[in-house]
Amino acid sequence: MHLLSPQPGDAILDIGCGDAVLTFKIAAAVAPGGGRVVGLDSSASFIRTAREAARGKRLEGCTDFELVDCRVLNPTVVTEAAEDGGDGVRTAHVRTLLQPHSYDKIFSNAAMHWILRSASTRTSFFSDTFHLLKPGGTFAFEMGGHGNINEIHAALVAVLHLSYGIPIAKIQEANPWFFASEPWMREVLQGAGFEVLVCESEERPTKVTEGEGGGLERRMRVMCGAFLELVEEAQKEGCIEKVVQVLGDVCAREDGGVWLGYVRLRALARRPL
C-alpha cells in the first residue's frame, strides 16, 4: 500500500477489494479530508461482507462497495450487476462510479492475476483504468508475477494429465491465472498512455504452514477450484491428495518444511497531466 500513498481527501478506486480489509485502511487515511474509497469485486459474498463491515465500522459515508466484473470497467459496456433485481438501479449507480476522471488514485492488491486471465479484455482493462483517473492520477498495484507458484501449476498439470487423462490443452484452458512479467507490464501500461514510475518483481519463497489459513491441502481447495472442476466429484479428494503428495516431495527443504515459490509484481503508473 506504500506505493498508493493515500492522502486526506483522495478519491480512490480499489479494484478486486475482496473482503475490504485493505480498503478500510485506505478509507481511514482519506476520510479526514472528505475523501472516499470505492471497492469493486466480482464476488457477491465479498461485497456483502464488505458492506456489513462498513456499517459496523461506521464508514458508510466514505466507502462504497459494488458487485462488478472488474475485467470491464468501461461504463458504456459494464454488465448489469447480478443484484439489480432487474430494475437497473444498481447498474446505473455503478456506471456513475465509472465515469472518466473520477479518481485521484486506483489500487489493486492480489486480484489482477485473476482479472487479466481473459486475453480478450487483458489490454482494454488498462485503457479503462487510465480513463478513470484524473490527469496526474496514479495506479498502484501488486499481483502474482511471472513464475508465481510454478510448482503448483506443474503438479496440477502432471496429476490431471497422467492420472486422470485430461488433455494438457484443456488443463491450460482451465488455468484461472495470468502472471505477467515486468517487460509485458511496462509495455501494456505505456501502450495505455501511462508513465511507468515503478515496475518490479520480487521472488518471495514462502514456507507452507499447517492449520487454519495454511497447508498444501487448503491451498488446493482455495486456489485451484477451476482445475479440480476437470475431474468428477468423486475423484476430487484423490486428486488433491496426489497433488499434495507431489508438492510435498518436490518442495521439501532440509529444514523439513515445504516451500512454494511466490513471485510478486508491483507497479506504480501515472496518467500524465
N, C-alpha and C positions, 0 to 999 in steps of 0.2 A: 504493500500500500504506500510505501515511501515514494515511489515514482509518481503516484497520483497527487500527493501533497494537497489534500482538501483544505480549503480556507473558508472562514466565515463568509456566508453569502453566496457560495458557489451553487450552481445548478448542475447536478451530476447524474448521469445515467449509469446504472450498474447492470451490465448485460450478463445474464446467467447468474442471477443473485442467489440461487439456492434457498436455503432457509434464512438468509439475510443476516447472518452473524457479522460479516464484514460490513454489510450495508448500514447496520445500526451504528457501527463505529464511525463510518463516514458521516452519517447524519448528525452524530454528536459534534463533529468538527465544523459542519457547515451551518447548523441551526442558529447559533448565536447571531449571525448576521442576516437572518432571514433566508438562508439557503434551503435547498430541497434536494432530495435524492429520489429517483425513480428506479425501482428494481423490476427487471423483466426476467421471466423464466418460462420454460415450456412445460414445467411440472405443476399441475394443479395442486398437488399435495404441498409442494414447497411454498407456493403462493398463499395457500390457506394458512400455513404455519407462520409465514412472514407477517400476514395481516393480523393474525391473533397476537403475535409478539409485539407488533407496533401498538396495538391497543393497550397491552399490558405495560408497555414502557411509556405510554402517553406520547408517542412520536407520530401520531397520525397526521398532525399538521405539517410535518416536514418530510414525510415519506409517502410513497405511492407504490403499490405492488400490482403488477398486471401480468396476466397469462398471455404469453406471446411466443410464437415460433421465431426465435431470435435469428434464424437464418435469413429472414427477410424483414428489414426494418424500414422499408420504403412505405410511407403512409398511403400511397395510392394503390398498393397491391397487398398490404398486410391482410392476412386472412382473418375471418371473423372468429373472435375468441370463443372457445368452447363453452364458456359460462354465460354467454349472451342471453340464452333463453329464446333466441330468435328475434329479439326486438332491435338488435344492432346498437343498443345504447353503449354497451361496454366497448364495442369495436370503435365507435365514434370517439370515445374518450381516448382510446389507445392511439388513434390517428392524430388526435390533438397533441398527444405527448411526443409524437414522432415527426413533428414539423421541423423543417430546416432551421438551423441557427438557434436551436433550443437550449443547448448545454455548453457550459464552460469546460466541462471535463467528462470523459467517458472512461469507465473502468470495467475490467473483466478479470476474474480470477478462477482458474481451473475449470473453465467452461468452453473455451474456444476450440479445443481439440475435438469436442463433440459437435459444436456449431459448424465447423468448417469441413465436416465429413463429406457433405454433398458437394461434388465438383461443380454442379450447376449453379450454386449460389456462393461459391468459395471466394471469388473476387468481387462480386457485387456487394457482399457483406461489408467490405472495406469502403466502397463508394457510399453505401448507406450511412456508415458511421461518420465519414467525412462530412457529409451534408448535414448531419445532426448537430455538429459542432459549430459554435460561433467562431468567426475568424480569430486566430490566435489561441483557440482552444486546444486541449491535449487529449490524447487517447493513450491510457496506460493499461497494460495487461500482462498477465502471466498465464502460461498454458504448458501442456506437455510438449517437449521439443523432440526433434528428430532423434530416434534411437530410444525413446522413452519405453520402459518396460518391455524391451525386446524379448526378454526371457519368457514372459507370459505369452506373448504373441506366438513365439516359436513353439512353445509347449502345446498350446491350443491347436495349432496347425498340425503338429505331429500326431497328437492323440486323435483328433477328429478325423484326420485322413487315414492314418494307419489302423486305428482300432475300430472306426465306425464307417469307413469307406466314403466319407464326404469328399467330393471333388475339391481340390485346392482353390479353384476359381470361385466356387460357391462359398468357401470359408472366407476368402478375401472380400467378397461382396458383403458378408455379414459384419465385417470389421467396422465398429462404430466410431473409430478414432481417425484423426488426421494430425500427425505430429510434424509440424513444419520445421524446416531448417532455417538458420539465420539468413542465408542468401535469398531463399524464397520469400521470407517475410519482408526483408528490406525491399525487394523488387515489387512485391504486391502493394506495400504501403506507399512507396513512391509513385507507383502507377495510379493509385487512387488520388494522388495530389498531396500526400503528407510529406512533411520534413521529418526524417527519422533522427531523433535525438539519441536514443539508446536502442540497441538490439543485440542481445547477448544470450548465450545459453550457459547453463551450469549443470554439470554432472553431479547428481546427488544420490549416491548409493544409500539405500535405506534398509535397515535391519527389520525384518518382519517379526513382530511380537505377537504372541498368542493372547487370547482373551478378547474382551469386548473391544470392538474397533480395530482389531488386528487379526493376524493369522492368514495363511495362504487360502484356506478354505473360504473364509469370509470374503476375501478379495475376489475369489472366483464368483461368488454369488452376487456381490455388489457391482463389480466392474464388467463382468463377462457374460451377462444375460443374453446378449444378441448372439454370441457364439453358441451358447448352450441351447438356444432355440432350434439349432440344426439337428439335434438328436431327439428321440422320442422321450416323453416324460419319464417313462420307467428307466431310461438309460442315463438320466442326468446325474444322479448321485454317483454312479460308477464312473462317469466321465470326469466329474470333479475330482474324484479320488485319484484317477490316473494322472490328471494334470498336476495335482498337488504333489504326487509322488515324484514325477519328473522334475518339478521345480525344486523339491527338497533335495534331490540328488545333485542337480546341476548348480544350484545357487548356494550350496553349503560352503561355509568357510571354516578355517581352522579353529575359530572360537566356538564352534558348534552352532552358530546362528545361520539363518538363511537371509541372504541379502538380495534385493532387487535393484536394478539399475534405472533409477528415475533420472530423467533429464528435464529441466525446466527451461522454457524460453520466455524471456521477458522483454518488453519493448515500451518505449515512450515515443509517441509521434505527435506532431503538431500541425494543425491546419494553419497555413500561412495567413498573415494579416492581409 
